[in-house]
């Protein structure tokens, strides 16, 4: 009986410690360690989202992984590096948007530099870290 009581007490103490540690170190809004800005939608993100919605539904698009969820409802939606030479639109973000990782994105930044001199694509809009390009020449079948 004594061993069972000690085991239950030890289990209870460990449970309380784990709950306290989880509560203190969680990313939830009630916590002082919250990365709440990660969950806030900026005006530039809203503007870029509205711009993405103006793209015709039948158009093909390739995009950075962070943008892809906003265009997946299309029949021809790709994630870079796929379809970067054949898509009608290219939507990019030039930096990572993860907590603690806002470093420049290598592939996207190289692609942006290439698109600056590419006569097939024209910059539709550049909003801070977001870029939207449109193919100006028809796709070759």
C-alpha positions as CSV (number, residue, x, y, z in Angstrom):
1,X,0.0,0.0,0.0
2,X,2.8,2.4,0.8
3,X,4.6,1.7,-2.5
4,X,1.4,2.4,-4.4
5,X,0.8,5.7,-2.6
6,X,4.4,6.8,-3.3
7,X,4.0,5.8,-6.9
8,X,0.8,7.8,-7.3
9,X,2.4,10.8,-5.5
10,X,5.4,10.7,-7.8
11,X,3.2,10.4,-10.9
12,X,1.2,13.4,-9.7
13,X,4.3,15.5,-9.1
14,X,5.8,14.6,-12.5
15,X,2.5,15.4,-14.1
16,X,2.4,18.8,-12.4
17,X,6.0,19.5,-13.4
18,X,5.4,18.6,-17.0
19,X,2.2,20.7,-17.2
20,X,4.0,23.7,-15.7
21,X,6.9,23.3,-18.2
22,X,4.5,22.9,-21.1
23,X,2.5,25.9,-20.0
24,X,5.6,28.1,-19.5
25,X,7.3,27.2,-22.8
26,X,4.3,26.9,-25.0
27,X,3.8,29.3,-28.0
28,X,0.2,30.1,-27.0
29,X,-1.1,33.7,-26.7
30,X,-1.5,33.6,-22.9
31,X,2.2,32.9,-22.4
32,X,5.0,35.5,-22.1
33,X,7.1,33.4,-24.6
34,X,4.4,33.7,-27.3
35,X,5.5,34.4,-30.8
36,X,2.2,36.2,-31.3
37,X,3.5,38.3,-34.2
38,X,3.8,35.0,-36.1
39,X,0.0,34.8,-36.1
40,X,-0.7,38.4,-37.0
41,X,-1.6,39.0,-40.7
42,X,0.1,42.1,-42.0
43,X,-1.4,44.6,-44.5
44,X,1.2,43.5,-47.1
45,X,0.0,39.9,-46.7
46,X,-3.6,40.9,-47.1
47,X,-2.8,43.0,-50.2
48,X,-0.8,40.2,-51.7
49,X,-3.6,37.7,-51.0
50,X,-6.1,40.0,-52.7
51,X,-3.7,40.2,-55.7
52,X,-3.5,36.4,-55.9
53,X,-7.3,36.3,-56.0
54,X,-7.3,38.4,-59.2
55,X,-5.4,35.7,-61.1
56,X,-7.8,33.8,-63.4
57,X,-8.8,30.4,-62.1
58,X,-7.7,28.7,-65.3
59,X,-4.1,30.1,-65.1
60,X,-1.2,28.0,-64.0
61,X,0.9,29.2,-61.1
62,X,4.0,28.2,-59.3
63,X,4.7,29.6,-55.9
64,X,6.9,29.6,-52.8
65,X,5.8,27.0,-50.2
66,X,4.3,29.7,-47.9
67,X,2.1,31.1,-50.8
68,X,1.1,27.7,-52.2
69,X,-1.8,27.1,-49.7
70,X,-3.4,30.3,-51.1
71,X,-3.4,29.0,-54.7
72,X,-4.0,25.2,-54.3
73,X,-7.6,25.5,-55.3
74,X,-6.4,25.8,-58.9
75,X,-6.1,22.9,-61.4
76,X,-2.5,23.8,-62.2
77,X,-0.7,24.9,-59.0
78,X,2.9,24.1,-58.4
79,X,5.6,24.7,-55.8
80,X,8.9,26.1,-56.8
81,X,11.2,24.9,-58.3
82,X,8.6,23.1,-60.5
83,X,7.1,24.8,-63.5
84,X,9.2,27.9,-63.1
85,X,9.7,28.2,-66.8
86,X,6.2,27.1,-67.9
87,X,3.7,28.6,-65.4
88,X,1.6,31.6,-66.4
89,X,2.2,33.2,-63.0
90,X,5.0,33.0,-60.5
91,X,4.3,34.1,-56.9
92,X,7.3,34.3,-54.6
93,X,8.4,35.4,-51.1
94,X,12.0,36.2,-50.7
95,X,12.5,35.2,-47.0
96,X,11.5,32.5,-44.7
97,X,8.5,33.3,-42.4
98,X,9.2,30.9,-39.6
99,X,9.7,31.8,-35.9
100,X,13.4,32.4,-35.5
101,X,14.1,32.0,-39.2
102,X,13.5,35.0,-41.4
103,X,16.6,34.4,-43.5
104,X,16.6,35.0,-47.2
105,X,15.4,32.2,-49.4
106,X,18.2,31.1,-51.8
107,X,16.2,29.6,-54.6
108,X,13.6,32.3,-54.7
109,X,16.2,35.2,-54.6
110,X,18.1,33.6,-57.5
111,X,14.9,33.2,-59.4
112,X,13.9,36.8,-58.8
113,X,17.3,38.0,-60.1
114,X,16.8,35.8,-63.2
115,X,13.3,37.1,-63.8
116,X,14.5,40.7,-63.7
117,X,16.2,40.1,-67.1
118,X,13.8,37.5,-68.4
119,X,11.7,39.0,-71.2
120,X,9.1,36.2,-71.0
121,X,8.0,37.4,-67.5
122,X,6.9,40.8,-66.3
123,X,6.7,41.9,-62.6
124,X,3.1,42.5,-61.9
125,X,3.6,43.6,-58.3
126,X,6.3,43.8,-55.7
127,X,5.0,44.2,-52.1
128,X,7.8,44.2,-49.6
129,X,8.9,40.5,-49.6
130,X,6.3,39.3,-52.0
131,X,6.6,39.2,-55.8
132,X,4.1,38.3,-58.5
133,X,5.3,37.7,-62.1
134,X,3.2,37.1,-65.2
135,X,4.2,35.3,-68.4
136,X,4.1,37.7,-71.3
137,X,4.7,35.1,-74.1
138,X,2.3,32.3,-74.7
139,X,3.3,28.9,-73.3
140,X,4.7,26.5,-75.9
141,X,2.9,23.1,-76.0
